[in-house]
Amino acid sequence: QGLARRHHYALLLAGGAPDDLSALWKDAPDGLMVVGSDFCPAGLDVFLKAGKPVTQIGWGVLRPGVSRVAMDQAAGLGGLVDYLAGLGHRRFGWLGSAQAPNRRREALLRGALRQRGLALAGAARLDLPPAEAGAAGMTHLLARSARCAPTAVIAADDVMALGALRALHAAGRWAPEAISLAGIDDIPAARLAIPALTTLRQPVRRMIDAAFRNLLGRDGPPAPETLIAPELIVRESCGNPLTT
C-alpha cells in the first residue's frame, strides 16, 4: 500500500477464487500483481489481451506475457549447505512432502549437494499437515542407525521444522547437540522456538519492490523472471556435528 500511495496509485485487493480476477476488470486497473506460488487463477487473459502488465510473486510455470519475481531458492539452499558443511556436516537429511513447492525445494537441495560432492543421507516425505509431517519425518530419520543418520536436517518450511523440534524433544534429544536443524521462510515463530531456528528469510520486501517496478514499466520491459536471494538467518538450532 505504501508503494502504491507513493506512486499515486490505489490498491485493489481480491481473494483467490477462480472468478476474482475477471471481476477486477470492472474497476479498470492499470496492472495486476498475482501473489502465490503455483497459483494459476482464471482471468489473466483479460488483462494480457488488453495490454495491461501482469506480474506474479512466487514460483510456478512461466506464462507468456507474465513476468515473475521469486526467491532464488537455489542460491539460498546452496548458501545453507555451505554454512552447514562449514560446521563439519557431511550427512544431510530432508523433511518435506509430495506437494509441488516441497518437491521443488528438495530437487534444488539435491542439486546443491551434488555440486559440492555431497548427497542426502535420508529424506522423509509425508502428506500430512506441515507440523505433523515435520514431527513424523524427524522420528523416521532418528530411527536410522548412527552410521547412516543425517547430522543436519533441512525442513521444507519453518512450520515443518518446528514440528521436527517437538519430535526431538519427545525423543529426549536436542538441537543442535544431537542434530542440527534448519528451516526455510523465517516465519515469526522461528525466532521464538527453543532453540531459535536457523532459517532462510524470504526477501519479501525486495520481491514486492521488484514486482511493483515490473508493473510501472519505468525500467523498460520487465525480464520474464527476476530471482532474489534470501538471507541466511543463523540462530541456535545448528552447530558442529557429534560425528562426521
ABEGO torsion letter per residue (X at the ends): XAAAAAAGBBBBBBBABAAAAAAAAAAGBABBBBBEBGBBBBGAAAAAAAGBBBBBBEBEBBBBGBBBBBBBAAAAAAAAAAAAAAAGBABBBBBBBABAAAAAAAAAAAAAAAAAGBBBABBBBBBBBAAAAAAAAAAAAAABBAAABBABBBBABAAAAAAAAAAAAAAGBBOAAABBBBBBGGBAAAAABOBBBBBBBBBAAAAAAAAAAAAAGAAEBBBABBBBBBBBBBBAABBBBABX
